[in-house]
Amino acid sequence: MVLNDQQKESLQISQQAEIKKQRFIGKLRPKPGQKVWMLNVVTAEIKEAPMDVQFSVIGKKISNIKVQPNCFYCVAINKENAEKHFRKIIESI
């Protein structure tokens, strides 16, 4: 299959757009037994953050958080501890 120049350019632009969608914001490193929790500021709802889990060639687990707008994130053992963390964050603002 032969691609003309215009198709090649559109393919490159779409690949660049995919790269720009994912950007590094920061790191959260939960210890064994901990979870990543998110607080939605608009609805004041606390729930476990959705994550994409992948495994590398070495067998190391790589987790990416799906970042959502108007949300704060923290690492805690359970929901009650997450509430305490979020209270501290909100009071410091």
The 8 nearest C-alpha neighbors of each residue, nearest first, counted from 0:
[[1, 2, 3, 6, 7, 4, 10, 5],
 [0, 2, 3, 6, 4, 7, 5, 10],
 [3, 1, 6, 7, 0, 4, 5, 8],
 [2, 4, 6, 5, 7, 1, 8, 0],
 [5, 3, 7, 6, 8, 2, 9, 1],
 [4, 6, 8, 7, 3, 9, 2, 10],
 [5, 7, 9, 8, 3, 4, 2, 10],
 [6, 8, 10, 4, 5, 9, 11, 3],
 [9, 7, 11, 5, 10, 6, 12, 4],
 [8, 10, 12, 6, 11, 7, 13, 5],
 [9, 11, 7, 13, 8, 12, 6, 14],
 [12, 10, 14, 8, 9, 13, 15, 7],
 [13, 11, 9, 15, 14, 10, 8, 16],
 [12, 14, 16, 10, 15, 11, 9, 17],
 [15, 13, 11, 17, 16, 12, 10, 18],
 [14, 16, 12, 18, 13, 17, 11, 19],
 [15, 17, 13, 19, 14, 18, 12, 20],
 [18, 16, 14, 20, 15, 19, 13, 21],
 [17, 19, 15, 16, 20, 21, 14, 22],
 [18, 20, 16, 17, 21, 15, 22, 14],
 [21, 19, 17, 18, 22, 16, 15, 23],
 [22, 20, 19, 18, 23, 17, 16, 24],
 [21, 23, 24, 20, 19, 18, 25, 66],
 [22, 24, 25, 21, 26, 20, 63, 19],
 [25, 23, 22, 26, 66, 21, 27, 64],
 [24, 26, 23, 27, 22, 28, 64, 72],
 [27, 25, 28, 24, 23, 63, 29, 64],
 [26, 28, 29, 25, 74, 73, 35, 72],
 [27, 29, 26, 30, 74, 35, 33, 34],
 [30, 28, 33, 74, 27, 34, 31, 35],
 [29, 31, 33, 32, 28, 34, 74, 75],
 [32, 30, 33, 29, 34, 76, 28, 75],
 [31, 33, 30, 76, 34, 29, 75, 77],
 [34, 32, 76, 75, 29, 30, 31, 74],
 [35, 33, 75, 74, 76, 29, 36, 32],
 [34, 36, 74, 48, 73, 47, 75, 72],
 [37, 35, 47, 48, 73, 72, 46, 74],
 [38, 36, 72, 48, 71, 46, 45, 47],
 [39, 37, 45, 71, 70, 44, 40, 43],
 [38, 40, 70, 43, 44, 41, 42, 69],
 [39, 41, 43, 69, 42, 70, 38, 44],
 [40, 42, 39, 43, 69, 44, 70, 38],
 [41, 43, 44, 39, 40, 38, 45, 69],
 [44, 42, 40, 39, 41, 38, 45, 70],
 [43, 45, 42, 39, 38, 46, 40, 41],
 [46, 44, 38, 37, 39, 43, 36, 47],
 [47, 45, 37, 36, 48, 44, 38, 78],
 [46, 48, 36, 37, 35, 49, 45, 34],
 [47, 49, 36, 37, 35, 50, 46, 64],
 [50, 48, 65, 64, 47, 51, 66, 35],
 [51, 49, 64, 63, 65, 52, 62, 48],
 [50, 52, 63, 62, 64, 53, 49, 65],
 [53, 51, 62, 61, 50, 63, 60, 54],
 [54, 52, 61, 60, 62, 51, 55, 63],
 [53, 55, 60, 59, 58, 61, 56, 52],
 [56, 54, 58, 59, 57, 60, 53, 61],
 [55, 57, 58, 54, 59, 60, 53, 61],
 [58, 56, 55, 59, 54, 60, 61, 53],
 [59, 57, 55, 56, 54, 60, 61, 53],
 [58, 60, 55, 57, 54, 61, 56, 53],
 [59, 61, 54, 53, 58, 62, 55, 52],
 [62, 60, 53, 52, 54, 59, 63, 55],
 [63, 61, 52, 51, 53, 50, 60, 64],
 [64, 62, 51, 50, 65, 52, 61, 53],
 [65, 63, 50, 66, 49, 51, 62, 48],
 [64, 66, 50, 49, 67, 63, 51, 48],
 [67, 65, 64, 68, 70, 48, 49, 63],
 [66, 68, 70, 65, 69, 39, 71, 64],
 [67, 69, 70, 66, 39, 71, 40, 41],
 [70, 68, 40, 39, 67, 41, 71, 38],
 [71, 69, 39, 38, 68, 40, 67, 37],
 [70, 72, 38, 37, 39, 73, 69, 40],
 [73, 71, 37, 36, 38, 70, 35, 74],
 [74, 72, 36, 35, 75, 37, 81, 71],
 [73, 75, 35, 34, 29, 36, 33, 27],
 [76, 74, 81, 33, 77, 34, 80, 35],
 [75, 77, 33, 34, 32, 80, 74, 78],
 [76, 78, 80, 79, 75, 81, 34, 33],
 [77, 79, 81, 80, 82, 76, 45, 75],
 [80, 78, 82, 81, 77, 83, 76, 75],
 [81, 79, 83, 82, 78, 77, 75, 84],
 [80, 82, 78, 84, 75, 79, 83, 85],
 [83, 81, 85, 79, 80, 84, 86, 78],
 [84, 82, 86, 80, 81, 85, 87, 79],
 [85, 83, 81, 87, 86, 82, 88, 80],
 [84, 86, 88, 82, 87, 83, 89, 81],
 [85, 87, 83, 89, 88, 84, 90, 82],
 [88, 86, 90, 84, 85, 89, 91, 83],
 [87, 89, 85, 91, 86, 90, 84, 92],
 [88, 90, 86, 92, 91, 87, 85, 84],
 [91, 89, 87, 92, 88, 86, 85, 84],
 [90, 92, 88, 89, 87, 86, 85, 84],
 [91, 89, 90, 88, 87, 86, 85, 71]]
